[in-house]
Amino acid sequence: MKKDIRLLGLDFDGTILDSQKEFPPETVQAIRELEARGVAVSTSTGRGLAELRDYDEEVRAFHYGILASGGLVYDFRKQEIIYKHCLDLELALAVIEAGRAEQAMVHVLTIHGSGVLQDDLADMGQFQMGIYQPMFERVALPVTDVADFAREHAAEINKVNLYHRSPESRERTRERLAGLDMAAEDAETTSLEYAPKGISKAHGLRVLCQHLGVDIAKSAVIGDGPNDMEILQAAGFSIAMGNAAPEIQALADAVTLDNDHNGVVAAINKYFL
């Protein structure tokens, strides 16, 4: 049955992008067809603006972006910020300190850029993030002191990502930072993302729905990862990718093909076009 929706949110990594981080051209066409029918289409990603630069041409198909896991809502057409909520500097510094205690790769994501320790960029594979290394080398600013970078951008820190060497290391960080007034979400294999309390992709969806005057019951989302769980539950209709973990698929109203078989286009054709 075709679903009557007014807004579709699409996760990026593991959903739109295939396992080689390619953006299928068929997805761009499907997005344009939806928008021609009056459906607003938004990214829904943990990435910030800077981390979408490799896909500038494809991103032009979107009107909106729920970015930085909901900490930034953006109008791509107008190149305007609709909403932002930044992380307090003292909390960001606490996350950075905890990350360095575990020898994790610390990634400070700001509204317009990001900073990482120069030495960590040499081999991101040790942080289970090797697939992202070419992108980081192009768009992240290598720094000698991540805490100083955070201080210099104190008014625009969207979140701090910690890429650990092992799941056990991630759990130690989680315990160190337990009780602090922040939102924490798992991502990738061994990553932890810290944002202001209350910030999530689901929060970003609610903000965008309010901005557009769309009932959230008329929204749909497609996602695959742990940081998609809340937005899958918040949307009016939710679709999990075939490559999503069983517990994520169980939350969704439907399951589509995996990201190497263009599950996004399959879902759009089945439910929305």
C-alpha positions as CSV (number, residue, x, y, z in Angstrom):
1,M,0.0,0.0,0.0
2,K,1.3,3.4,-0.9
3,K,1.8,5.8,2.1
4,D,0.6,9.4,2.1
5,I,3.6,11.3,3.5
6,R,4.8,14.9,3.3
7,L,8.4,14.5,4.6
8,L,10.9,11.7,4.1
9,G,14.2,11.5,6.1
10,L,17.1,9.5,4.8
11,D,20.1,8.3,6.8
12,F,23.4,8.6,4.9
13,D,26.0,6.0,5.9
14,G,24.7,2.5,5.6
15,T,21.5,3.7,4.0
16,I,21.9,6.0,1.0
17,L,25.6,5.2,0.6
18,D,26.7,1.7,-0.3
19,S,29.5,-0.1,1.5
20,Q,32.0,1.7,-0.7
21,K,30.5,5.1,0.3
22,E,29.1,5.7,-3.2
23,F,25.9,7.6,-3.7
24,P,23.8,5.8,-6.4
25,P,22.5,8.1,-9.1
26,E,19.1,6.3,-9.0
27,T,18.6,7.7,-5.5
28,V,19.0,11.3,-6.7
29,Q,16.3,10.7,-9.3
30,A,14.0,9.1,-6.8
31,I,14.4,12.1,-4.5
32,R,13.6,14.5,-7.3
33,E,10.5,12.5,-8.2
34,L,9.3,12.7,-4.6
35,E,9.9,16.4,-4.4
36,A,8.0,16.9,-7.7
37,R,5.1,15.3,-6.0
38,G,5.2,17.7,-3.1
39,V,7.2,15.5,-0.6
40,A,10.0,17.3,1.2
41,V,13.1,15.1,1.5
42,S,15.8,15.5,4.1
43,T,19.0,13.9,5.0
44,S,19.1,12.4,8.5
45,T,22.7,11.9,9.4
46,G,25.4,12.2,12.1
47,R,27.5,14.0,9.6
48,G,27.9,17.7,9.6
49,L,28.0,20.1,6.7
50,A,31.7,19.7,6.1
51,E,31.4,15.9,5.8
52,L,28.9,16.2,3.0
53,R,31.3,18.1,0.7
54,D,32.3,14.9,-1.2
55,Y,28.6,14.7,-2.2
56,D,27.9,18.3,-3.1
57,E,26.2,17.5,-6.4
58,E,24.1,14.7,-5.0
59,V,23.1,16.7,-1.9
60,R,21.6,19.4,-4.2
61,A,18.7,16.9,-4.7
62,F,17.7,17.4,-1.0
63,H,15.9,20.5,0.2
64,Y,16.7,19.9,3.9
65,G,19.2,18.3,6.2
66,I,18.9,16.9,9.7
67,L,22.6,17.0,10.4
68,A,25.0,16.3,13.4
69,S,22.5,13.8,14.7
70,G,19.8,16.5,15.1
71,G,22.0,19.3,16.4
72,L,21.7,21.2,13.1
73,V,18.7,21.5,10.8
74,Y,19.6,23.1,7.5
75,D,18.0,24.4,4.3
76,F,20.4,23.4,1.5
77,R,18.5,25.4,-1.2
78,K,18.7,28.7,0.8
79,Q,22.0,27.7,2.5
80,E,20.5,28.8,5.8
81,I,20.4,27.3,9.3
82,I,16.9,26.5,10.4
83,Y,17.9,25.3,13.9
84,K,21.1,24.7,15.9
85,H,21.9,23.5,19.4
86,C,25.5,23.4,20.4
87,L,27.4,21.5,23.1
88,D,28.6,23.4,26.1
89,L,32.4,23.8,26.0
90,E,33.0,22.3,29.4
91,L,31.1,19.2,28.5
92,A,33.0,19.0,25.2
93,L,36.3,19.2,27.0
94,A,35.2,16.4,29.4
95,V,34.4,14.2,26.4
96,I,37.7,15.0,24.8
97,E,39.6,14.2,28.1
98,A,37.7,10.8,28.4
99,G,38.5,10.0,24.8
100,R,42.2,10.7,25.1
101,A,42.3,8.6,28.3
102,E,41.3,5.6,26.1
103,Q,43.6,6.7,23.2
104,A,40.5,7.1,21.1
105,M,40.4,9.3,18.0
106,V,38.6,12.5,19.0
107,H,36.5,14.3,16.4
108,V,35.1,17.7,17.3
109,L,32.3,18.5,14.9
110,T,31.4,22.2,14.5
111,I,28.7,23.8,12.4
112,H,31.0,24.5,9.5
113,G,33.9,22.1,10.0
114,S,35.7,19.7,12.2
115,G,39.0,19.0,13.9
116,V,40.9,15.8,14.6
117,L,44.3,15.1,16.1
118,Q,46.9,15.1,13.3
119,D,48.6,11.9,14.5
120,D,45.3,10.0,14.5
121,L,44.7,10.7,10.8
122,A,47.7,8.6,9.9
123,D,45.8,5.3,10.3
124,M,42.1,5.5,11.1
125,G,41.8,1.7,10.6
126,Q,43.0,1.3,14.2
127,F,39.8,3.0,15.3
128,Q,37.6,0.8,13.1
129,M,37.1,3.8,10.8
130,G,39.4,3.1,7.8
131,I,36.6,3.4,5.2
132,Y,36.3,7.1,6.2
133,Q,40.0,8.0,6.1
134,P,40.0,9.5,2.5
135,M,37.0,11.7,3.4
136,F,38.6,12.8,6.7
137,E,41.8,13.7,5.0
138,R,39.9,15.9,2.6
139,V,37.5,17.7,5.0
140,A,38.8,17.5,8.6
141,L,41.2,20.0,9.9
142,P,44.3,18.2,11.4
143,V,45.3,19.8,14.7
144,T,47.9,19.3,17.3
145,D,45.6,19.9,20.3
146,V,41.9,18.9,20.0
147,A,41.0,20.7,23.2
148,D,42.4,24.0,21.9
149,F,40.4,23.5,18.7
150,A,37.3,23.1,20.8
151,R,38.1,26.3,22.7
152,E,38.6,28.2,19.5
153,H,35.2,27.1,18.3
154,A,33.4,27.1,21.6
155,A,30.2,28.7,20.3
156,E,29.6,26.2,17.5
157,I,30.4,22.7,18.7
158,N,27.6,20.4,17.5
159,K,29.0,17.3,19.0
160,V,32.1,15.3,19.9
161,N,32.7,11.9,18.3
162,L,35.0,9.3,19.9
163,Y,36.3,6.5,17.7
164,H,37.6,3.7,20.0
165,R,40.0,0.9,19.3
166,S,37.6,-1.7,20.7
167,P,34.1,-2.2,22.1
168,E,35.6,-2.6,25.5
169,S,37.3,0.8,25.3
170,R,34.0,2.3,24.3
171,E,32.3,0.9,27.4
172,R,35.0,2.3,29.6
173,T,34.4,5.8,28.1
174,R,30.6,5.4,28.6
175,E,31.2,4.7,32.3
176,R,33.6,7.6,32.7
177,L,31.1,10.0,31.3
178,A,27.9,8.5,32.9
179,G,25.8,11.1,34.7
180,L,27.0,14.1,32.7
181,D,24.2,16.2,31.1
182,M,24.6,15.0,27.5
183,A,23.1,12.7,24.9
184,A,25.3,9.7,24.0
185,E,24.7,7.4,21.0
186,D,26.6,4.5,19.6
187,A,27.7,4.7,16.0
188,E,29.7,2.5,13.7
189,T,31.6,-0.4,15.3
190,T,33.2,1.2,18.3
191,S,32.2,4.9,18.2
192,L,30.4,7.1,20.7
193,E,28.8,10.4,19.8
194,Y,28.2,13.1,22.5
195,A,25.7,15.9,21.8
196,P,23.7,18.3,24.0
197,K,21.0,16.5,26.1
198,G,17.8,16.0,24.2
199,I,19.5,16.2,20.8
200,S,18.9,13.2,18.5
201,K,17.8,12.6,14.9
202,A,14.2,12.3,16.3
203,H,14.5,15.8,17.8
204,G,15.7,17.1,14.4
205,L,12.8,15.5,12.7
206,R,10.3,17.2,15.1
207,V,12.0,20.5,14.5
208,L,11.8,20.1,10.7
209,C,8.2,19.0,10.9
210,Q,7.3,22.1,12.9
211,H,9.2,24.3,10.5
212,L,7.4,22.9,7.5
213,G,4.0,22.7,9.3
214,V,3.9,18.9,8.7
215,D,2.3,16.5,11.2
216,I,4.9,14.1,12.3
217,A,2.4,11.3,11.5
218,K,2.9,12.3,7.9
219,S,6.7,11.7,8.0
220,A,8.7,8.7,7.1
221,V,12.3,7.7,7.7
222,I,14.7,5.1,6.4
223,G,17.8,4.1,8.5
224,D,20.1,1.4,9.5
225,G,22.2,2.2,12.6
226,P,21.9,2.5,16.4
227,N,21.6,6.3,16.1
228,D,18.5,5.8,13.9
229,M,16.5,3.9,16.5
230,E,14.8,6.9,18.1
231,I,13.9,8.5,14.8
232,L,12.5,5.2,13.5
233,Q,10.2,5.2,16.5
234,A,9.2,8.9,16.2
235,A,8.2,8.9,12.5
236,G,4.8,8.1,11.2
237,F,6.2,5.3,9.0
238,S,9.6,3.7,9.4
239,I,11.7,1.5,7.2
240,A,14.9,-0.3,8.2
241,M,17.6,-1.2,5.7
242,G,18.3,-4.9,5.0
243,N,21.8,-4.4,6.4
244,A,20.5,-3.1,9.7
245,A,20.8,-5.2,12.9
246,P,17.8,-7.4,13.8
247,E,16.9,-5.2,16.8
248,I,16.7,-2.2,14.5
249,Q,14.7,-4.0,11.9
250,A,12.3,-5.1,14.7
251,L,11.6,-1.4,15.5
252,A,10.6,-0.5,11.9
253,D,7.2,-0.8,10.2
254,A,9.0,-2.3,7.1
255,V,12.3,-3.6,6.0
256,T,13.8,-2.9,2.5
257,L,16.9,-4.2,0.6
258,D,20.4,-3.6,1.9
259,N,22.5,-0.6,1.0
260,D,24.5,-2.5,-1.7
261,H,21.2,-3.3,-3.5
262,N,19.8,0.3,-3.3
263,G,17.3,-0.4,-0.6
264,V,16.4,3.3,-0.5
265,V,15.1,3.4,-4.1
266,A,13.3,0.0,-3.6
267,A,11.5,1.5,-0.6
268,I,10.6,4.8,-2.3
269,N,9.2,2.9,-5.3
270,K,7.3,0.5,-3.1
271,Y,5.8,2.8,-0.6
272,F,5.9,6.4,-1.9
273,L,5.8,6.6,-5.7
